[in-house]
Amino acid sequence: MSWRPAPCLVKLRDQVNRYAPDRSKRSDGMIGDAAHAATVSDHNPDAAGIVRAFDVTHDPAHGLDCGALAAAIVASRDPRVKYLIWNGRVIGSKHWTWTPYDGADPHTSHLHVSVVPDGRANSTADWRMPTTAAQGAPDFDKELDTMYVKNPITGKPWEADDALWSIWTYGIRAAQRATEAARDAKVARALAEAQARNGVNLTPAQVDELVARVGADFDAELAQLESQLQDAQDGAV
């Protein structure tokens, strides 16, 4: 059966390659092997011939730490994500909560990314990448421009009478995403430093503790921004 990857996974692969051009691709993969073909797996082509999973090799020595990549994708709450598997844990986009993964492969050599089986997987918008001092902050202005081409409530293009709300919500969301970026950058740096001290992979408990400790400083500010955005949305309905 002929197959093709979901467009958003091609985008993710290309971004990862630019982000860490010297990274290993030893555990990279989209289409499943014979073992996958005998199971229910997003590595197998669906009825339309689309493969909806991508494995990304963990290679922190050459610039790609899958723990930091997973954290960045989770923090972005990307609507294209179905679930991620990494380092003995799995997280789905329904609740965005890490839980133990009991599959035969604990996924310590690669991050598994599965995407949704609908039109959202056709989006080639940028994925959130980990922030490093060398690479600088993500271009959130470009991302926000893409997000706010349409009214997020009606799904329709902005109308003239939406202009004030557009500006208001854009500003709040920009502040919110900038705050999240600062948190993610601190988490990524802390993860890198901790992993350098403790070896390649931290345990899930260590990662949770580190993220909670670093992220606690930002929780109140994010909650306030989210409340402002919700108030703006409620007032526009």
MDAnalysis code that builds the backbone (N, CA, C; Angstrom):
import MDAnalysis as mda
import numpy as np

u = mda.Universe.empty(711, n_residues=237, atom_resindex=np.repeat(np.arange(237), 3), trajectory=True)
u.add_TopologyAttr("name", ["N", "CA", "C"] * 237)
u.add_TopologyAttr("resid", np.arange(1, 238))
u.add_TopologyAttr("resname", ["MET", "SER", "TRP", "ARG", "PRO", "ALA", "PRO", "CYS", "LEU", "VAL", "LYS", "LEU", "ARG", "ASP", "GLN", "VAL", "ASN", "ARG", "TYR", "ALA", "PRO", "ASP", "ARG", "SER", "LYS", "ARG", "SER", "ASP", "GLY", "MET", "ILE", "GLY", "ASP", "ALA", "ALA", "HIS", "ALA", "ALA", "THR", "VAL", "SER", "ASP", "HIS", "ASN", "PRO", "ASP", "ALA", "ALA", "GLY", "ILE", "VAL", "ARG", "ALA", "PHE", "ASP", "VAL", "THR", "HIS", "ASP", "PRO", "ALA", "HIS", "GLY", "LEU", "ASP", "CYS", "GLY", "ALA", "LEU", "ALA", "ALA", "ALA", "ILE", "VAL", "ALA", "SER", "ARG", "ASP", "PRO", "ARG", "VAL", "LYS", "TYR", "LEU", "ILE", "TRP", "ASN", "GLY", "ARG", "VAL", "ILE", "GLY", "SER", "LYS", "HIS", "TRP", "THR", "TRP", "THR", "PRO", "TYR", "ASP", "GLY", "ALA", "ASP", "PRO", "HIS", "THR", "SER", "HIS", "LEU", "HIS", "VAL", "SER", "VAL", "VAL", "PRO", "ASP", "GLY", "ARG", "ALA", "ASN", "SER", "THR", "ALA", "ASP", "TRP", "ARG", "MET", "PRO", "THR", "THR", "ALA", "ALA", "GLN", "GLY", "ALA", "PRO", "ASP", "PHE", "ASP", "LYS", "GLU", "LEU", "ASP", "THR", "MET", "TYR", "VAL", "LYS", "ASN", "PRO", "ILE", "THR", "GLY", "LYS", "PRO", "TRP", "GLU", "ALA", "ASP", "ASP", "ALA", "LEU", "TRP", "SER", "ILE", "TRP", "THR", "TYR", "GLY", "ILE", "ARG", "ALA", "ALA", "GLN", "ARG", "ALA", "THR", "GLU", "ALA", "ALA", "ARG", "ASP", "ALA", "LYS", "VAL", "ALA", "ARG", "ALA", "LEU", "ALA", "GLU", "ALA", "GLN", "ALA", "ARG", "ASN", "GLY", "VAL", "ASN", "LEU", "THR", "PRO", "ALA", "GLN", "VAL", "ASP", "GLU", "LEU", "VAL", "ALA", "ARG", "VAL", "GLY", "ALA", "ASP", "PHE", "ASP", "ALA", "GLU", "LEU", "ALA", "GLN", "LEU", "GLU", "SER", "GLN", "LEU", "GLN", "ASP", "ALA", "GLN", "ASP", "GLY", "ALA", "VAL"])
u.atoms.positions = np.array([
    [0.846, -1.203, 0.000],
    [0.000, 0.000, 0.000],
    [0.877, 1.246, 0.000],
    [0.608, 2.174, -0.910],
    [1.358, 3.426, -0.913],
    [0.939, 4.267, 0.291],
    [1.834, 5.107, 0.741],
    [1.536, 5.895, 1.936],
    [2.221, 7.256, 1.822],
    [1.758, 8.174, 2.648],
    [2.393, 9.480, 2.751],
    [2.247, 9.959, 4.189],
    [3.205, 10.701, 4.690],
    [3.104, 11.201, 6.062],
    [2.143, 12.375, 6.158],
    [1.529, 12.547, 7.320],
    [0.711, 13.732, 7.562],
    [1.582, 14.974, 7.362],
    [1.076, 16.000, 6.677],
    [1.896, 17.189, 6.397],
    [2.519, 17.818, 7.641],
    [1.802, 17.801, 8.755],
    [2.361, 18.420, 9.957],
    [3.587, 17.669, 10.464],
    [3.665, 16.351, 10.203],
    [4.834, 15.579, 10.625],
    [6.041, 15.861, 9.730],
    [5.792, 16.111, 8.448],
    [6.875, 16.537, 7.562],
    [7.434, 17.866, 8.062],
    [6.535, 18.754, 8.468],
    [6.953, 20.043, 9.022],
    [7.783, 19.846, 10.278],
    [7.336, 18.964, 11.179],
    [8.063, 18.702, 12.410],
    [9.450, 18.140, 12.108],
    [9.508, 17.180, 11.210],
    [10.806, 16.592, 10.845],
    [11.758, 17.648, 10.304],
    [11.250, 18.502, 9.409],
    [12.101, 19.525, 8.808],
    [12.567, 20.538, 9.856],
    [11.677, 20.908, 10.776],
    [12.068, 21.843, 11.832],
    [13.133, 21.240, 12.738],
    [12.934, 19.978, 13.124],
    [13.902, 19.304, 13.986],
    [15.265, 19.238, 13.304],
    [15.274, 18.967, 12.007],
    [16.535, 18.898, 11.273],
    [17.239, 20.251, 11.222],
    [16.462, 21.324, 11.110],
    [17.075, 22.658, 11.141],
    [17.537, 23.017, 12.543],
    [16.743, 22.625, 13.522],
    [17.060, 22.942, 14.920],
    [18.360, 22.260, 15.359],
    [18.555, 21.003, 14.955],
    [19.741, 20.229, 15.336],
    [20.290, 19.546, 14.077],
    [20.981, 20.287, 13.225],
    [21.396, 19.747, 11.932],
    [22.368, 18.563, 12.031],
    [23.070, 18.429, 13.151],
    [24.035, 17.343, 13.292],
    [23.481, 16.159, 14.087],
    [22.200, 16.167, 14.355],
    [21.613, 15.133, 15.195],
    [21.647, 13.764, 14.515],
    [21.647, 12.710, 15.341],
    [21.516, 11.358, 14.820],
    [20.071, 11.113, 14.383],
    [19.896, 10.300, 13.370],
    [18.562, 9.893, 12.913],
    [18.385, 8.379, 13.077],
    [19.188, 7.810, 13.956],
    [19.232, 6.358, 14.138],
    [17.861, 5.767, 14.461],
    [17.089, 6.459, 15.310],
    [15.782, 5.930, 15.720],
    [14.622, 6.671, 15.066],
    [14.910, 7.512, 14.057],
    [13.842, 8.204, 13.347],
    [12.975, 7.191, 12.586],
    [11.711, 7.503, 12.452],
    [10.863, 6.653, 11.636],
    [9.448, 7.163, 11.549],
    [8.807, 6.913, 10.424],
    [7.383, 7.223, 10.235],
    [6.606, 5.946, 9.922],
    [6.891, 5.324, 8.790],
    [6.167, 4.117, 8.417],
    [6.600, 2.957, 9.318],
    [5.627, 2.155, 9.755],
    [5.914, 1.056, 10.660],
    [6.537, -0.144, 9.968],
    [7.276, -0.937, 10.751],
    [7.847, -2.169, 10.228],
    [6.820, -3.298, 10.341],
    [7.266, -4.532, 10.106],
    [6.347, -5.679, 10.154],
    [5.716, -5.840, 11.529],
    [6.494, -5.556, 12.585],
    [5.956, -5.679, 13.943],
    [4.824, -4.681, 14.163],
    [5.010, -3.455, 13.670],
    [3.951, -2.452, 13.804],
    [2.724, -2.848, 12.986],
    [2.958, -3.414, 11.816],
    [1.853, -3.756, 10.916],
    [0.904, -4.769, 11.535],
    [1.398, -5.536, 12.494],
    [0.565, -6.547, 13.145],
    [-0.208, -5.989, 14.321],
    [-0.059, -4.690, 14.587],
    [-0.727, -4.062, 15.727],
    [-1.497, -2.831, 15.264],
    [-2.288, -2.259, 16.164],
    [-2.928, -0.971, 15.914],
    [-1.895, 0.107, 16.225],
    [-1.470, 0.835, 15.227],
    [-0.410, 1.816, 15.403],
    [-0.575, 2.958, 14.421],
    [-0.278, 4.184, 14.871],
    [-0.311, 5.336, 13.972],
    [0.844, 5.318, 12.984],
    [1.792, 4.376, 13.163],
    [2.857, 4.200, 12.178],
    [2.354, 3.455, 10.945],
    [1.191, 2.838, 11.064],
    [0.587, 2.149, 9.922],
    [-0.276, 3.127, 9.134],
    [-0.274, 3.064, 7.813],
    [-1.127, 3.960, 7.025],
    [-2.606, 3.749, 7.372],
    [-3.352, 4.856, 7.457],
    [-4.781, 4.736, 7.707],
    [-5.508, 4.446, 6.384],
    [-6.826, 4.508, 6.399],
    [-7.604, 4.165, 5.208],
    [-7.286, 5.068, 4.022],
    [-6.816, 6.282, 4.325],
    [-6.460, 7.227, 3.263],
    [-4.986, 7.117, 2.873],
    [-4.264, 6.164, 3.481],
    [-2.851, 5.988, 3.167],
    [-1.934, 6.949, 3.895],
    [-2.445, 7.583, 4.977],
    [-1.659, 8.580, 5.704],
    [-1.071, 7.965, 6.971],
    [0.227, 8.157, 7.171],
    [0.907, 7.757, 8.409],
    [0.890, 8.952, 9.349],
    [0.457, 8.715, 10.579],
    [0.228, 9.816, 11.512],
    [1.128, 9.748, 12.745],
    [2.304, 9.142, 12.602],
    [3.246, 9.065, 13.722],
    [4.663, 9.302, 13.219],
    [5.468, 9.890, 14.086],
    [6.867, 10.175, 13.772],
    [7.695, 9.926, 15.021],
    [8.752, 9.126, 14.894],
    [9.708, 8.908, 15.976],
    [10.925, 9.787, 15.730],
    [11.324, 10.546, 16.757],
    [12.452, 11.476, 16.668],
    [13.563, 10.980, 17.589],
    [14.754, 10.805, 17.064],
    [15.877, 10.264, 17.826],
    [16.329, 11.220, 18.931],
    [16.548, 10.670, 20.113],
    [17.084, 11.421, 21.247],
    [18.603, 11.510, 21.099],
    [19.128, 12.714, 20.927],
    [20.567, 12.888, 20.730],
    [21.017, 14.222, 21.341],
    [20.982, 14.312, 22.672],
    [21.339, 15.583, 23.310],
    [22.769, 16.016, 23.031],
    [23.652, 15.058, 22.784],
    [25.045, 15.409, 22.509],
    [25.187, 16.215, 21.230],
    [24.211, 16.081, 20.332],
    [24.260, 16.812, 19.062],
    [23.074, 17.765, 18.909],
    [22.525, 18.203, 20.039],
    [21.580, 19.312, 20.007],
    [20.114, 18.988, 20.098],
    [19.739, 17.688, 20.161],
    [18.311, 17.377, 20.247],
    [18.022, 16.534, 21.486],
    [17.499, 17.190, 22.503],
    [17.070, 16.525, 23.730],
    [15.571, 16.288, 23.621],
    [15.166, 15.034, 23.521],
    [13.745, 14.740, 23.325],
    [12.910, 15.108, 24.543],
    [13.517, 15.122, 25.726],
    [12.773, 15.586, 26.898],
    [12.389, 17.043, 26.762],
    [13.334, 17.867, 26.303],
    [13.051, 19.290, 26.106],
    [12.079, 19.506, 24.954],
    [12.206, 18.703, 23.889],
    [11.275, 18.821, 22.760],
    [9.867, 18.448, 23.193],
    [9.729, 17.363, 23.938],
    [8.409, 16.958, 24.432],
    [7.816, 18.044, 25.319],
    [8.642, 18.619, 26.200],
    [8.156, 19.676, 27.093],
    [7.672, 20.884, 26.310],
    [8.386, 21.242, 25.240],
    [7.987, 22.393, 24.425],
    [6.662, 22.132, 23.720],
    [6.500, 20.924, 23.168],
    [5.257, 20.595, 22.466],
    [4.086, 20.557, 23.443],
    [4.303, 19.963, 24.619],
    [3.234, 19.907, 25.619],
    [2.854, 21.316, 26.073],
    [3.853, 22.155, 26.310],
    [3.569, 23.525, 26.759],
    [2.767, 24.302, 25.729],
    [2.961, 23.986, 24.445],
    [2.252, 24.715, 23.387],
    [0.807, 24.275, 23.232],
    [0.474, 23.087, 23.823],
    [-0.881, 22.519, 23.659],
    [-1.267, 22.482, 22.181],
    [-0.341, 22.022, 21.357],
    [-0.560, 22.032, 19.914],
    [-1.784, 21.182, 19.558],
    [-2.757, 21.763, 18.853],
    [-3.996, 21.032, 18.552],
    [-3.811, 19.858, 17.595],
    [-2.638, 19.744, 16.978],
    [-2.392, 18.633, 16.058],
    [-1.993, 17.356, 16.800],
    [-1.621, 17.484, 18.062],
    [-1.113, 16.333, 18.821],
    [-2.249, 15.415, 19.250],
    [-2.045, 14.141, 19.038],
    [-2.925, 13.101, 19.580],
    [-2.350, 12.585, 20.888],
    [-1.084, 12.152, 20.841],
    [-0.366, 11.794, 22.067],
    [1.135, 11.749, 21.795],
    [1.923, 11.801, 22.870],
    [3.369, 11.660, 22.835],
    [3.766, 10.519, 23.759],
    [4.837, 9.813, 23.412],
    [5.421, 8.814, 24.305],
    [6.908, 9.137, 24.433],
    [7.376, 9.190, 25.689],
    [8.783, 9.499, 25.917],
    [9.216, 9.021, 27.305],
    [10.324, 8.317, 27.355],
    [10.993, 7.964, 28.603],
    [10.057, 7.268, 29.599],
    [9.309, 6.289, 29.094],
    [8.455, 5.498, 29.976],
    [7.145, 6.155, 30.356],
    [6.786, 7.240, 29.650],
    [5.524, 7.919, 29.965],
    [4.800, 8.287, 28.678],
    [3.495, 8.476, 28.799],
    [2.674, 8.866, 27.657],
    [1.795, 10.040, 28.081],
    [1.525, 10.936, 27.141],
    [0.644, 12.069, 27.419],
    [-0.273, 12.275, 26.224],
    [-1.562, 12.394, 26.480],
    [-2.540, 12.622, 25.424],
    [-3.077, 14.030, 25.468],
    [-3.581, 14.495, 24.330],
    [-4.061, 15.871, 24.245],
    [-5.438, 16.065, 24.878],
    [-6.067, 14.994, 25.339],
    [-7.367, 15.133, 25.996],
    [-7.227, 15.782, 27.358],
    [-6.170, 15.355, 28.113],
    [-5.982, 15.891, 29.463],
    [-4.613, 16.530, 29.668],
    [-3.680, 16.319, 28.737],
    [-2.330, 16.860, 28.846],
    [-1.690, 16.545, 30.191],
    [-1.760, 15.280, 30.581],
    [-1.153, 14.828, 31.828],
    [-0.305, 13.592, 31.556],
    [0.940, 13.613, 31.987],
    [1.818, 12.465, 31.800],
    [1.389, 11.313, 32.702],
    [1.345, 10.109, 32.144],
    [1.044, 8.898, 32.896],
    [2.045, 7.815, 32.502],
    [2.227, 6.794, 33.346],
    [3.185, 5.731, 33.007],
    [2.789, 5.021, 31.718],
    [3.807, 4.653, 30.939],
    [3.603, 3.907, 29.692],
    [4.122, 2.493, 29.901],
    [3.265, 1.500, 29.658],
    [3.645, 0.117, 29.944],
    [3.905, -0.702, 28.683],
    [4.147, -0.047, 27.554],
    [4.462, -0.768, 26.328],
    [5.830, -1.443, 26.413],
    [6.085, -2.353, 25.487],
    [7.345, -3.102, 25.508],
    [8.557, -2.192, 25.322],
    [8.426, -1.154, 24.509],
    [9.513, -0.201, 24.277],
    [9.263, 1.043, 25.133],
    [10.139, 1.338, 26.097],
    [9.899, 2.504, 26.965],
    [10.141, 3.847, 26.283],
    [10.633, 3.822, 25.046],
    [10.871, 5.057, 24.282],
    [11.884, 5.961, 24.996],
    [13.030, 5.397, 25.290],
    [14.130, 6.194, 25.839],
    [15.109, 6.630, 24.749],
    [15.035, 5.992, 23.586],
    [15.942, 6.347, 22.487],
    [15.305, 7.338, 21.522],
    [13.996, 7.541, 21.661],
    [13.302, 8.442, 20.746],
    [11.996, 8.925, 21.362],
    [11.512, 10.038, 20.849],
    [10.200, 10.590, 21.190],
    [9.215, 10.186, 20.113],
    [8.086, 9.609, 20.526],
    [7.031, 9.244, 19.582],
    [5.982, 10.358, 19.571],
    [5.665, 10.839, 18.382],
    [4.635, 11.874, 18.205],
    [3.542, 11.316, 17.315],
    [2.331, 11.200, 17.844],
    [1.163, 10.833, 17.045],
    [0.278, 12.054, 16.886],
    [-0.306, 12.204, 15.695],
    [-1.154, 13.370, 15.436],
    [-2.589, 12.935, 15.142],
    [-3.481, 13.889, 15.227],
    [-4.915, 13.630, 15.142],
    [-5.323, 13.152, 13.740],
    [-6.376, 12.337, 13.664],
    [-6.821, 11.795, 12.371],
    [-7.843, 12.687, 11.677],
    [-7.557, 13.977, 11.615],
    [-8.485, 14.884, 10.935],
    [-7.696, 15.994, 10.254],
    [-8.415, 16.992, 9.765],
    [-7.801, 18.032, 8.958],
    [-6.748, 18.861, 9.662],
    [-6.749, 18.866, 10.985],
    [-5.736, 19.637, 11.701],
    [-4.325, 19.145, 11.382],
    [-4.203, 17.851, 11.061],
    [-2.889, 17.286, 10.756],
    [-2.341, 17.787, 9.423],
    [-3.168, 18.486, 8.646],
    [-2.702, 19.054, 7.375],
    [-1.989, 20.387, 7.568],
    [-2.088, 20.944, 8.773],
    [-1.483, 22.250, 9.027],
    [0.041, 22.154, 9.038],
    [0.690, 23.080, 8.350],
    [2.144, 23.137, 8.347],
    [2.637, 24.356, 9.128],
    [1.839, 24.792, 10.113],
    [2.291, 25.852, 11.021],
    [3.503, 25.353, 11.803],
    [4.332, 26.284, 12.255],
    [5.519, 25.906, 13.020],
    [5.148, 25.173, 14.301],
    [5.957, 24.174, 14.644],
    [5.863, 23.511, 15.940],
    [6.712, 24.294, 16.940],
    [6.332, 24.206, 18.213],
    [7.151, 24.820, 19.255],
    [8.416, 23.989, 19.445],
    [9.572, 24.641, 19.338],
    [10.858, 24.005, 19.585],
    [11.405, 24.462, 20.936],
    [12.268, 23.672, 21.561],
    [12.898, 24.131, 22.805],
    [13.674, 25.413, 22.551],
    [13.689, 26.298, 23.527],
    [14.408, 27.553, 23.405],
    [15.790, 27.406, 24.020],
    [16.811, 27.843, 23.308],
    [18.163, 27.868, 23.838],
    [18.730, 29.260, 23.660],
    [19.737, 29.573, 24.442],
    [20.342, 30.896, 24.352],
    [20.893, 31.141, 22.947],
    [21.440, 30.084, 22.320],
    [22.049, 30.246, 21.002],
    [21.006, 30.476, 19.922],
    [19.846, 29.844, 20.082],
    [18.841, 29.912, 19.029],
    [17.838, 31.032, 19.231],
    [17.782, 31.593, 20.437],
    [16.875, 32.689, 20.701],
    [15.449, 32.219, 20.912],
    [14.568, 33.174, 21.161],
    [13.175, 32.852, 21.461],
    [12.409, 32.551, 20.182],
    [11.338, 31.746, 20.280],
    [10.497, 31.487, 19.108],
    [9.866, 32.777, 18.591],
    [9.502, 32.783, 17.331],
    [8.885, 33.948, 16.717],
    [7.385, 33.914, 17.003],
    [7.006, 34.370, 18.213],
    [5.604, 34.289, 18.600],
    [4.737, 35.291, 17.844],
    [5.332, 36.415, 17.417],
    [4.540, 37.365, 16.637],
    [4.051, 36.717, 15.351],
    [4.917, 35.952, 14.682],
    [4.522, 35.255, 13.457],
    [3.456, 34.221, 13.766],
    [3.634, 33.501, 14.873],
    [2.664, 32.479, 15.257],
    [1.312, 33.102, 15.556],
    [1.322, 34.236, 16.269],
    [0.073, 34.900, 16.615],
    [-0.620, 35.450, 15.386],
    [0.161, 35.964, 14.437],
    [-0.436, 36.440, 13.190],
    [-1.217, 35.316, 12.516],
    [-0.655, 34.105, 12.545],
    [-1.328, 32.953, 11.943],
    [-2.581, 32.596, 12.720],
    [-2.477, 32.609, 14.062],
    [-3.606, 32.222, 14.911],
    [-4.789, 33.162, 14.746],
    [-4.491, 34.459, 14.553],
    [-5.567, 35.433, 14.574],
    [-5.983, 35.919, 13.193],
    [-5.724, 35.124, 12.168],
    [-6.319, 35.400, 10.862],
    [-7.825, 35.218, 10.965],
    [-8.252, 34.263, 11.809],
    [-9.668, 34.003, 12.010],
    [-10.039, 34.179, 13.480],
    [-11.285, 34.554, 13.694],
    [-11.822, 34.639, 15.041],
    [-11.834, 33.236, 15.643],
    [-11.142, 33.002, 16.783],
    [-11.055, 31.646, 17.331],
    [-12.386, 31.105, 17.838],
    [-13.380, 31.972, 18.063],
    [-14.689, 31.506, 18.547],
    [-15.595, 31.132, 17.380],
    [-15.689, 32.029, 16.378],
    [-16.596, 31.771, 15.260],
    [-15.943, 30.958, 14.155],
    [-14.601, 30.975, 14.111],
    [-13.905, 30.291, 13.034],
    [-13.953, 31.048, 11.722],
    [-14.532, 32.250, 11.743],
    [-14.669, 33.056, 10.526],
    [-13.623, 34.173, 10.520],
    [-13.307, 34.720, 9.338],
    [-12.353, 35.833, 9.288],
    [-12.844, 37.006, 10.127],
    [-11.890, 37.756, 10.667],
    [-12.258, 38.912, 11.477],
    [-13.080, 39.912, 10.667],
    [-14.113, 40.454, 11.283],
    [-14.932, 41.503, 10.683],
    [-14.518, 42.848, 11.277],
    [-14.983, 43.923, 10.667],
    [-14.602, 45.255, 11.129],
    [-14.967, 45.475, 12.589],
    [-16.154, 44.985, 13.019],
    [-16.585, 45.231, 14.386],
    [-15.882, 44.311, 15.384],
    [-15.052, 43.390, 14.869],
    [-14.257, 42.543, 15.741],
    [-12.899, 43.169, 16.049],
    [-12.616, 44.319, 15.429],
    [-11.251, 44.838, 15.458],
    [-10.745, 45.086, 16.876],
    [-11.568, 45.729, 17.717],
    [-11.124, 46.045, 19.068],
    [-10.846, 44.785, 19.866],
    [-11.744, 43.793, 19.724],
    [-11.516, 42.552, 20.467],
    [-10.297, 41.820, 19.940],
    [-10.085, 41.892, 18.630],
    [-8.910, 41.271, 18.029],
    [-7.630, 41.822, 18.648],
    [-7.567, 43.151, 18.749],
    [-6.377, 43.788, 19.324],
    [-6.224, 43.404, 20.790],
    [-7.333, 43.403, 21.532],
    [-7.318, 43.098, 22.958],
    [-6.841, 41.661, 23.208],
    [-7.452, 40.695, 22.536],
    [-7.080, 39.300, 22.765],
    [-5.686, 39.006, 22.234],
    [-5.312, 39.664, 21.139],
    [-3.965, 39.476, 20.595],
    [-2.934, 39.888, 21.640],
    [-3.160, 41.026, 22.271],
    [-2.215, 41.517, 23.274],
    [-2.107, 40.589, 24.472],
    [-3.258, 40.112, 24.949],
    [-3.241, 39.199, 26.092],
    [-2.535, 37.904, 25.728],
    [-2.873, 37.364, 24.564],
    [-2.269, 36.104, 24.160],
    [-0.766, 36.264, 23.945],
    [-0.351, 37.405, 23.405],
    [1.080, 37.639, 23.217],
    [1.800, 37.639, 24.560],
    [1.206, 38.300, 25.555],
    [1.812, 38.314, 26.883],
    [1.839, 36.915, 27.483],
    [0.752, 36.173, 27.274],
    [0.681, 34.812, 27.814],
    [1.748, 33.924, 27.184],
    [1.881, 33.974, 25.868],
    [2.837, 33.107, 25.202],
    [4.273, 33.508, 25.533],
    [4.525, 34.819, 25.693],
    [5.858, 35.251, 26.082],
    [6.210, 34.729, 27.472],
    [5.220, 34.719, 28.370],
    [5.440, 34.190, 29.713],
    [5.711, 32.689, 29.654],
    [4.941, 31.978, 28.834],
    [5.171, 30.546, 28.673],
    [6.560, 30.284, 28.088],
    [6.980, 31.122, 27.144],
    [8.300, 30.943, 26.529],
    [9.406, 31.116, 27.561],
    [9.237, 32.113, 28.435],
    [10.234, 32.318, 29.485],
    [10.297, 31.114, 30.416],
    [9.125, 30.582, 30.761],
    [9.080, 29.386, 31.619],
    [9.737, 28.198, 30.921],
    [9.384, 27.988, 29.647],
    [9.933, 26.850, 28.912],
    [11.442, 26.955, 28.780],
    [11.943, 28.189, 28.573],
    [13.387, 28.370, 28.448],
    [14.086, 28.005, 29.753],
    [13.488, 28.417, 30.888],
    [14.085, 28.078, 32.172],
    [14.042, 26.574, 32.418],
    [12.925, 25.956, 32.059],
    [12.809, 24.501, 32.224],
    [13.836, 23.784, 31.353],
    [13.978, 24.218, 30.090],
    [14.923, 23.565, 29.182],
    [16.355, 23.689, 29.693],
    [16.711, 24.884, 30.186],
    [18.068, 25.064, 30.716],
    [18.290, 24.206, 31.957],
    [17.284, 24.189, 32.832],
    [17.414, 23.391, 34.051],
    [17.513, 21.903, 33.734],
    [16.714, 21.446, 32.746],
    [16.780, 20.043, 32.332],
    [18.164, 19.701, 31.791],
    [18.694, 20.587, 30.949],
    [20.004, 20.328, 30.349],
    [21.080, 20.250, 31.423],
    [21.010, 21.175, 32.385],
    [22.012, 21.184, 33.450],
    [21.882, 19.944, 34.331],
    [20.633, 19.588, 34.660],
    [20.418, 18.432, 35.521],
    [20.847, 17.141, 34.830],
    [20.549, 17.039, 33.522],
    [20.922, 15.835, 32.797],
    [22.430, 15.728, 32.625],
    [23.112, 16.867, 32.518],
    [24.565, 16.845, 32.433],
    [25.170, 16.313, 33.740],
    [24.503, 16.624, 34.842],
    [24.993, 16.149, 36.142],
    [24.618, 14.705, 36.405],
    [23.423, 14.291, 35.936],
    [22.877, 12.995, 36.326],
    [22.902, 11.929, 35.235],
    [23.369, 12.262, 34.051],
    [23.364, 11.289, 32.966],
    [22.404, 11.712, 31.870],
    [22.206, 10.853, 30.885],
    [21.422, 11.213, 29.700],
    [19.964, 11.448, 30.037],
    [19.362, 10.541, 30.812],
    [17.925, 10.638, 31.075],
    [17.643, 10.795, 32.565],
    [16.856, 11.801, 32.899],
    [16.321, 11.894, 34.245],
    [15.151, 10.923, 34.372],
    [14.847, 10.527, 35.600],
    [13.668, 9.701, 35.803],
    [12.428, 10.566, 35.634],
    [11.270, 9.977, 35.327],
    [10.044, 10.772, 35.232],
    [9.771, 11.598, 36.485],
    [10.057, 11.028, 37.657],
    [9.822, 11.757, 38.907],
    [10.728, 12.982, 39.002],
    [11.987, 12.846, 38.570],
    [12.914, 13.970, 38.594],
    [12.476, 15.070, 37.633],
    [12.006, 14.654, 36.450],
    [11.533, 15.641, 35.473],
    [10.323, 16.393, 36.028],
    [9.363, 15.663, 36.610],
    [8.169, 16.292, 37.169],
    [8.538, 17.291, 38.252],
    [9.464, 16.896, 39.124],
    [9.869, 17.775, 40.223],
    [10.536, 19.042, 39.703],
    [11.398, 18.873, 38.697],
    [12.111, 20.005, 38.129],
    [11.165, 20.969, 37.427],
    [10.283, 20.430, 36.597],
    [9.326, 21.278, 35.876],
    [8.413, 22.006, 36.856],
    [7.953, 21.313, 37.894],
    [7.060, 21.931, 38.875],
    [7.768, 23.060, 39.610],
    [9.030, 22.836, 39.969],
    [9.762, 23.846, 40.722],
    [10.022, 25.080, 39.889],
    [10.473, 24.881, 38.652],
    [10.767, 26.020, 37.777],
    [9.480, 26.713, 37.340],
    [8.448, 25.912, 37.020],
    [7.208, 26.491, 36.512],
    [6.377, 27.205, 37.548],
    [6.619, 26.922, 38.841],
    [5.787, 27.512, 39.891],
    [5.846, 29.033, 39.877],
    [6.998, 29.584, 39.498],
    [7.161, 31.039, 39.490],
    [6.230, 31.719, 38.491],
    [5.785, 30.970, 37.471],
    [5.003, 31.565, 36.387],
    [3.504, 31.276, 36.502],
    [3.109, 30.393, 37.408],
    [1.718, 29.938, 37.445],
    [0.734, 31.065, 37.680],
    [1.023, 31.929, 38.645],
    [0.085, 32.997, 38.992],
    [-0.096, 33.964, 37.824],
    [1.003, 34.317, 37.172],
    [0.920, 35.258, 36.053],
    [0.145, 34.646, 34.886],
    [0.412, 33.372, 34.589],
    [-0.313, 32.713, 33.506],
    [-1.803, 32.610, 33.824],
    [-2.133, 32.316, 35.083],
    [-3.537, 32.204, 35.470],
    [-4.254, 33.536, 35.285],
    [-3.580, 34.620, 35.632],
    [-4.186, 35.941, 35.479],
    [-4.407, 36.271, 34.001],
    [-3.409, 35.970, 33.176],
    [-3.546, 36.231, 31.745],
    [-4.653, 35.392, 31.131],
    [-4.741, 34.113, 31.558],
    [-5.789, 33.237, 31.042],
    [-7.168, 33.745, 31.447],
    [-7.272, 34.261, 32.674],
    [-8.540, 34.810, 33.143],
    [-8.938, 36.027, 32.311],
    [-7.967, 36.884, 31.996],
    [-8.259, 38.055, 31.175],
    [-8.727, 37.652, 29.783],
    [-8.070, 36.652, 29.217],
    [-8.457, 36.196, 27.886],
    [-9.858, 35.594, 27.908],
    [-10.177, 34.808, 28.942],
    [-11.502, 34.215, 29.049],
    [-12.564, 35.288, 29.204],
    [-12.256, 36.337, 29.998],
    [-13.199, 37.448, 30.170],
    [-13.467, 38.123, 28.829],
    [-12.404, 38.300, 28.025],
    [-12.558, 38.916, 26.712],
    [-13.415, 38.060, 25.804],
    [-13.199, 36.742, 25.848],
    [-13.980, 35.837, 25.024],
    [-15.438, 35.832, 25.464],
    [-15.680, 35.783, 26.787],
    [-17.051, 35.774, 27.299],
    [-17.793, 37.047, 26.890],
    [-17.065, 38.164, 26.904],
    [-17.698, 39.426, 26.546],
    [-18.008, 39.567, 25.084],
    [-17.361, 38.719, 24.266],
    [-17.552, 38.829, 22.813],
    [-18.653, 37.908, 22.306],
    [-19.062, 36.948, 23.121],
    [-20.071, 35.978, 22.659],
    [-21.450, 36.609, 22.673],
])
